Amino acid sequence: MIEPVALKDFFITFFSAAMVIVCGATYALLFAYSRVRRLPGLMPLAYLSYAGLVVAVLALAFTANLFHSAFWSAIVVLMLVGYLLAPHGIWHLCVGTHRDEAPEAGGPAPVFSTVVDRRV
């Protein structure tokens, strides 16, 4: 059984858990924005956010006593690998899914709207 978090470590646990969320979201957003807008200069910032995520996850795992169990250690490693690879996989999935939707040369660009097209 995992030992509970010591009261003196509660703030560190809370702060590192919040940083996992913030750094993970920042990494995903910077990664996507860099790819969509074709701004490769943002990619190092995305990986810097991932490095912050790694630090936050390790701090959380140490303060929550997760490294005392092989199972929870494996979960921590899988989470870090998943956070690293998920934006890459999602990007390739989106590109592959929308590959055939390019407008024809010389034709009008498609108009995207939230209006429902009603045909009576």
C-alpha angles and dihedrals in degrees: 000000000000117000114243119251112270115245091239089058096048095098092048090049093048094045095046091048089052090048090053088060096042096045093044092051092045091051092050094045095047091045092051095043091049091053098041095047093036092237105146090176089075093058094081088054089052091053090045087057088051089052088053088051091053091051091048093048092049091048090049093047093050096046093044091049093238095143092067089079129056091216094056092042088056090049090053091051092046090050092052092048091046093051090050097048103034098079090048092051094045091049092052091046092053093046092048093047095050098037094105095048096079113127116251117256110270093009126113118272113251116260116227117209139162091220113114112236106230119196115188 
